[in-house]
Amino acid sequence: MSLIWKGREPLEGAAGGLDDPQPRLGRVPQESVSLPATPKPSRDSAMLWNHRHGRWFDLVWIIYSVFFFIDPIQRNTASVWILFACVYAAFLALYIGIIRAPSPRMAYVCMTAMTVVGLCYYPFNQGAAGMLVYVVAFAPFIADSVAVCIAIFAVVAIAGATEGLLLHFSPWSWGFIPLVSIAVGAGNLLGAQRMRAHHKLNLAHEEIAHLAKVAERERIARDLHDVLGHTLSVVVLKSELAGKLLQQNPERAKIEIGEVEHIARQALAEVREAIRGYRSEGLVAEIDRARTVLDAAGVSLDCTTVPPKLRPAEETVVSLIVREAVTNIVRHAQASHCSIAFKQEEKMKWLVVEDNGRGGIRHEGNGLRGMRERVASLGGRLWFDSGAGTRLTIEIPG
């Protein structure tokens, strides 16, 4: 998702920021402002596995292996118990291997081995068919997709049932495998899908919070640039004027120094406002402030049109753009005259700031980037002409 500026060139010089120390000759192509790239989510299986693997709590499900003991207890011979002990030890090792596997691939290996052990031991202990049920139970938390899970369910169920049928076991024995496998697999599959959805939702919330923090940092940076750039330019002008008047007119110099102090205190308050969320005093007040600044710099201001009625967000943006444009005229344009004009139609509003300065814009600075991003946030456009002087135009949907 990106916010596109459709201007003809980036603005610099008189109506834009000249902060960039590396000028670029020639025309600069259209650019776009993009939100920070969102990290691509990992695959569902790896994501869920990273969330669940290594949980020793899963050992509690070993309690269902109690059915493995029924046949050895009934037959109760040394050879039966020795074989059972070896197989059960292998089962426990594979079970722990699945829940502690460092990756889904290793878990697949352990599941496959458990399937083989269960099928091989099934002829000697029909209760060992439960190993196949464990495989089915683990599959939804490891497999990549629902289709893969269903395939695992089908392979395990068919293999167990086929072996029991070929060995002429009771239907109650080999029928147990597909029946329980489907029931347990379906339940765990639904649970795993819910866990995946919940985990994705948490990731989305974290990403939204991250983007909100990034947007807030960018807003504060833009506001501080606009506020301090304007205020410090006025402080420089007033200080230079006070220095020139110090010998000729001490009283006037004293007044100018007092204004410098007042402006500095006002700047401190505006910085605090910028941190909290800048709120403009209004477009009319901003134009009055611009007239004062331009007068101090020896630049006349012509603003005969009445500002249109704007929504609060639009008025804040337009006020800050007027402030930044005036700041750059004072700092860079070497102009003697500036005009600000507004135009409004049914579906569009325009602001035009024009000066008779040196023009010749060549590169984009922080000031322009701030203007462009603010206008784009309202769905508007910004462009300029920079020949003999500079003409800045912004267009905002009405």
N, C-alpha and C positions, 0 to 999 in steps of 0.2 A: 504494500500500500504506500503510495507516495503522494505528496502534494506538489503539483506541477506549476511552475511559473512560466507563463507563456509570453513573456516580454521579448523584445527584439534583441536586447543586449543586457548584460548586467550593468547596473548603475554604479558609477564611481564619481569621484571628484566633487563637484559642487553639490550634487544632490545625493551622493552616496558616500560610503566610507572610503577614505584614502589611507587606511591603516596598513594595507598590504605592502611590504617593502619590496616585493618582486613584481614590477609592472610587466604586463604581457601585451605586446603590440598586436594590433589588428582587432578584428571583431571576435567577440567571445560567443560561442554557440549557446543555445538555450540549455538550461540546466534544470534539474529537479531536486527537490528536498525530500529525502526519504527517511522514514522511521528506521531506527536501528534494526538490523536483521534479527529475526526471531530464530533461535537455535532450532534445528530440525529435531523432532522427537525421535528417540531410538525406536527400534522395532518393539512391538508389543511383548514378545516373549522375553527379550533381554530386559526390557523395562520392568516387567513384572517379576522376572527372576532376580534382578538386582534389589527389588523391594522385599522379596520373600526369602532368598537363599540364606542359609546359615541360621535359621530359626530353630533352636533346640526344642522349642515347644512342640514342633511337629513329631517329636519322638513319642508323644502321648498316643499316637494312632497305632503304635506297635501292639497295643493291648488287643487289637483284633486278631493278632497272630496266635491267640490262644487256641483257635480252631486247628492250628497245625499239630497240637499236642494230642488230639483225640485218638488218632490212629496209633501212635507209639504207645500211648497208655493202654489201649485195648490189646495190642499185640504183646507188648512188654517183654521183648527179648533184647539181649545185649547188642546183637547186630543191628536191630532196628534202631535202638537208641544211639548207637555210634554213627550210623548213617544220618539220622535226624540231627544229631549235634553238629555234624560237618555242614549239612545243608542249611541249618538254622544260623550258624555262624556266618556262612556266606550271605544269607539273606540280610542279616543285621548289618554286615559290612556294606552291602549294596544300598540298603536303605539309608544309612548314614552318608554314603557316597552321593546319593541323590540330593539330600537336603543340604549337604555341605559342598556340593560341586562348585568350582569357581566360575563355571560358565554353563549355559544351557547345553552346549555340545557334550560336555562331560556328563551331564545329567542324562542325556540320551544314551550314552554308552552304558551307564549303570542300569538304566531302565531295560535296555536290550538284554544285558546280562541277567537281570532278574527274571525276564521273560523266559530265557533259555533255561535257567535253573529251575523255575517253576514247572515248565513243560517236562523237563527230564525227571524231576522228582515226583511228578503227578502219578505215574504208574505205581509208585511205592507208598504214596500217602495222598489219598484223595483230598484231604483237607488242605494240602499244599496248593490247591487251585487258588487259594486266597492270595498267593503271590501275584497272580495275574490281575486280580482286582486292585492290588496296590499299584501296579503299573498303570492301569486305567485311571486310578485316582490321582496320580501325579501328572499325567499327561496334560490336562488343561492348563496347568501352571507353568508348563515348559514349552509346549508346542506353539508354533507361530500363529496358527489360524484355527478356526473352527473346523475347516475341512481336514486339516492334518489330525486334529483330535479325533474326529469321527473315523478317520482311516485307522488310527491306532486302536480305537475301541473295536472296530470290525475285525482287524487282524487278530487281536488278542482273543476275542470272543470266539471267532471261527476256529482258531488254532486249538483252543482248549476244548471246545465242544467236539471237534473232529477227532482229537486224540482220545477223548473219553468214549466216543461212539465206536472207534476202531478197537479199543480195548474191552468193549462190551461192558462198560461200567453202567450202573443204574442211571436212568434218565434224570433221577433226582441229583445225581452227582455231576454229570456233564452239563445238564440244563442249568445248574446253578451258575456256571461261569458266564454265559451270555446274559442271563437275566440280571444278575447282580452287577455285572460290568456296565450294562446300559444304564441301570438306575444310578449307580455311584458316579459313572462318567458324566451323565447328564446333569446331575446335581452340582458336581464340581466344576463343570463347564460354565454353568450359569454363575456360580460364585466367582470363578476366575474372570469372567467378562465384566462383572460388576466391579471387581477390584481394578481391572484395567481402566474402566471408565472413571472410577474415583481417582485413580492415580493421574490420569490425563487431566482431569479437572483441576487437581492440585497443581500440576505443572502449568496449566493455563493461568490459574490465579497468581502463581509466582511470576510468570512472564508479564502479566498485566501490571502487577505491582512494580516490577523492574522498569517497564516502559513508562509508568507514571513518574517514577523517580527521575528517569532520564529526561522526560518532558519538563518536569519541574526545574531541573538543573539548567536546561536550555532556556527556559523562560526567565529565570533569575539572571542568567548571563546576559540575555538580550536587554532586560530592563535595566540592569546596572550599566551596561554600555551606553544605552540611550540617556539615562538620567545623569550619570557622571560625566559623559562626554559633553553634554550640553552645559552642565553647571560649571565644570572646570574651564570650559571655553570662556564663559562669562567672567569667572574669577580672573583669568589671565588678562582679559580686556580691561576690567576694572582696575586691576593692579598696575597695568601699564599706564593707564590714564592717570591714576593717582601719582605714579612716579614722575610723569611729565608735569603735573600740576604742583608738585611738592614745593618747588622754589617760587613759581609764579603766583599760585593761589593756594596757600596752605589750608584755608578753610574748605575750599572745594575738594582738596585732596583728602582732608579728614572725612568729608561726607562719603567720598568714594570708598575709602577704607572701611567705613562703617557698613556700607552696602556689601563689601566683600565679606565681612563677618556675617552679615545677615544671610547672604547667599550660601555661605559655607554651612551655617546651621540648618538652613532649609535643605541643603544637599544631604546632610546627615539624616534628617527626617525622611527624605525621599528614598534613601538607601534602605532604611528600616521598612518603609512601605513596599519596596521592591521585594524584600525577603518575604514579607507576608503575602504579597500579591498586589501589584501596582494598581491603583485606581486613579484615573485621570480626573483633574478638577473640571474638565470640560474643554471642548474645542475652542470656545470663545476665550476662555482664560489662557489657553495655550497660544492663541494668536496674539493676545495682548503681551504675553511674555516674549514671544518672538519679536514683536515690534520693539520692545525695550532692548533686547539683545542686539538686534540689527542697528538700532540707533546708536548704541554704544560703540559699535564697530564702524560707524559711518556709512551704513547701508540703509537706503530708504525702502520702506515697505508699502506696497500698494495691495490692499485687500478690500475690494468694494462689494463683493458678493457675500450674501448671508449664508453661513454654514447650514447645510441641510439637516433635517431631523434624523438622527442616527440612533440605533440601538446602543445600549451601554458598551457592549463589546466592540462595536464598530467605532464608537467615539474614542475609546481608549486607544485602539490601533491607529486611527487617523491622527490623534493628538501626538502620539509618540513618533509617527512618521514626520509630522510637521516639525517636531522638536529636532529630530535627527537631521532633516534636510536643512533647517536653519543653522544648526551647529556646523555642518559641513560647508555651508556658504561662508560662514564667518571664518572658518579655519583654512579653507582651501581655494574658494572660488575667486578671490580678489575682485569681488563685484561691488558696484555702487548702487545697484537697484535690484529689488526682488519683488515678485508679485505672487500672491496666493489667490487662487480662484476655485470656486466650487460650482458644480453643475449637477442637476438632478433630473432624471426622467422617471417614468413609471417603474421600470425594471432595472435601472442602473444609476449609480452615483459616481461622480468623478471628482478627484482633487488634482489640481495642477499647481506645481511650485516651479517658478521660472526665475532665472537670474541672468544678468548680463556679464557674467564673469568670464574667466579664461577658457572654460569648457575643456575639450580635449581629453575626455575620460578614457582611461586605458585599462583599468583593472578594478576588481571588486574587493572591497574591504569588509570588515565586520559590520559596519553601519548598513551597507546594502543588504548583507545577508539577513540582518535583523528585520529590515523593512520587508524584504521579499517573503520571509517566513511568516511575518505577521499578516501580510496581505493574502498569502496563500491559505492561511488558516481560516479566512473568511470566504474562501472560494473566489477571490478576486485576482486581478492581474496588475503587473507593474511594468512600465517601460519608460524609456527616456530618449531624448535627442540631445546630443552634445556637440555642437559646432561652435558658433559664436555664443557662448553661454550654455546653460544647461536647462533643459525642460523635463521635469519629472512628472509623470502621470500615473495615478493609480485608479483602478476601476473596481468598484465593489458592487455585487448584485444587490438590487434594491428590494 
